[in-house]
Amino acid sequence: MPLAFRRAAAPALLLMACLTLAAPRAASPHAIVLESSPIHDAVLPRAPQQVTLRFNSRIEKRFTRVTLALADRAPVAVAVPAGDAEADRLTIPLQPLGPGVYVLRYRVLAVDGHITEGALRFTVGAAR
């Protein structure tokens, strides 16, 4: 290549390299729920004794927060057992539940340091 062409192309190549490095990147997701029991929006004939969430990564259970709310009532904190055997699962025991629509909200800290929040809704009894 002629020297004049290389000198003319150098600023353009430098600009392209800078734009590529500075371009915003999509944040990689952390601690995504892969499966749950019950599944989201499940209609159950009777109340589950527990809720299980399986994530795509290990989570720090001691920093996990879970609440459960019936329809439009105030959420109540739910204890999260710290001694679950599997590091990528949360198994949350539930008190006996009556009929209604419930929302379980969770906030977990993945071992990579990122916080994930989400919700799982399920109905006990006939859907309204």
C-alpha positions as CSV (number, residue, x, y, z in Angstrom):
1,M,0.0,0.0,0.0
2,P,1.2,3.5,-0.7
3,L,2.3,5.5,2.3
4,A,-0.2,8.3,1.5
5,F,-3.1,5.8,1.6
6,R,-1.9,4.3,4.9
7,R,-1.7,7.8,6.5
8,A,-5.2,8.7,5.2
9,A,-6.7,5.4,6.4
10,A,-5.0,5.4,9.9
11,P,-7.4,8.0,11.5
12,A,-10.5,6.2,10.2
13,L,-9.2,2.8,11.5
14,L,-8.4,4.4,14.9
15,L,-11.9,6.0,15.0
16,M,-13.5,2.6,14.2
17,A,-11.5,0.9,16.9
18,C,-12.4,3.5,19.5
19,L,-16.1,3.3,18.6
20,T,-16.0,-0.5,18.9
21,L,-14.4,-0.4,22.3
22,A,-16.7,2.4,23.6
23,A,-20.0,0.9,22.2
24,P,-22.4,0.0,25.0
25,R,-22.6,-3.7,25.6
26,A,-25.7,-5.6,26.7
27,A,-25.3,-6.5,30.3
28,S,-24.9,-10.2,30.7
29,P,-27.8,-11.6,32.8
30,H,-27.0,-13.0,36.3
31,A,-28.9,-15.6,38.4
32,I,-31.7,-16.2,35.9
33,V,-34.5,-18.5,37.1
34,L,-34.3,-21.6,34.8
35,E,-37.3,-23.3,36.4
36,S,-39.7,-23.0,39.3
37,S,-42.2,-25.1,41.2
38,P,-44.9,-24.1,41.0
39,I,-44.4,-22.5,37.6
40,H,-45.2,-18.8,37.1
41,D,-49.0,-18.2,36.8
42,A,-49.8,-21.7,37.9
43,V,-53.4,-22.5,39.1
44,L,-53.1,-25.1,41.8
45,P,-56.0,-27.1,43.3
46,R,-54.3,-26.9,46.8
47,A,-51.5,-24.8,48.3
48,P,-47.9,-25.9,47.8
49,Q,-45.9,-26.7,50.9
50,Q,-42.9,-25.0,49.3
51,V,-41.6,-23.0,46.4
52,T,-38.5,-24.0,44.6
53,L,-36.5,-21.7,42.2
54,R,-33.5,-23.1,40.2
55,F,-31.1,-20.5,38.9
56,N,-28.4,-20.6,36.2
57,S,-25.7,-19.8,38.7
58,R,-24.9,-20.3,42.4
59,I,-26.5,-17.8,44.8
60,E,-25.5,-16.5,48.2
61,K,-28.4,-17.7,50.3
62,R,-27.5,-15.7,53.4
63,F,-28.2,-12.5,51.4
64,T,-31.4,-13.7,49.8
65,R,-34.7,-11.9,50.6
66,V,-38.1,-13.4,49.9
67,T,-41.6,-12.0,50.5
68,L,-45.0,-13.5,49.9
69,A,-48.2,-11.5,49.4
70,L,-51.8,-12.5,48.9
71,A,-53.3,-10.5,46.0
72,D,-53.2,-6.8,47.0
73,R,-52.2,-7.3,50.7
74,A,-48.9,-6.2,52.2
75,P,-46.1,-8.7,51.6
76,V,-44.8,-10.8,54.5
77,A,-41.1,-11.8,54.8
78,V,-40.5,-15.5,54.3
79,A,-37.5,-17.2,55.9
80,V,-35.0,-18.7,53.5
81,P,-33.2,-21.8,54.8
82,A,-29.4,-21.1,54.5
83,G,-28.5,-24.8,54.5
84,D,-30.0,-25.8,51.2
85,A,-27.8,-28.5,49.7
86,E,-27.8,-27.2,46.1
87,A,-26.1,-23.8,45.6
88,D,-28.2,-22.9,42.5
89,R,-31.6,-23.6,44.1
90,L,-33.8,-21.9,46.7
91,T,-36.4,-24.1,48.4
92,I,-38.7,-21.9,50.4
93,P,-41.0,-23.6,52.9
94,L,-44.5,-22.1,53.1
95,Q,-47.0,-21.8,55.9
96,P,-50.5,-23.2,55.0
97,L,-52.1,-20.9,52.4
98,G,-55.7,-20.3,51.8
99,P,-57.3,-19.8,48.4
100,G,-56.2,-16.7,46.4
101,V,-53.6,-15.2,44.1
102,Y,-50.1,-15.1,45.6
103,V,-47.0,-13.2,44.6
104,L,-43.6,-14.4,45.8
105,R,-40.9,-11.8,45.3
106,Y,-37.3,-12.6,45.6
107,R,-34.0,-10.8,45.6
108,V,-30.8,-12.9,45.3
109,L,-27.1,-12.2,45.2
110,A,-25.3,-14.4,42.7
111,V,-21.8,-15.5,43.6
112,D,-20.5,-13.2,40.8
113,G,-21.7,-10.2,42.9
114,H,-24.8,-9.2,40.9
115,I,-28.3,-8.9,42.4
116,T,-31.3,-10.3,40.7
117,E,-34.9,-9.5,41.6
118,G,-38.0,-11.2,40.4
119,A,-41.5,-12.5,41.2
120,L,-43.5,-15.7,40.9
121,R,-47.3,-15.5,40.8
122,F,-49.5,-18.5,41.5
123,T,-53.1,-19.1,42.4
124,V,-54.4,-21.5,45.0
125,G,-58.0,-22.7,44.2
126,A,-60.1,-21.9,41.2
127,A,-58.8,-19.1,39.0
128,R,-61.0,-15.9,39.2
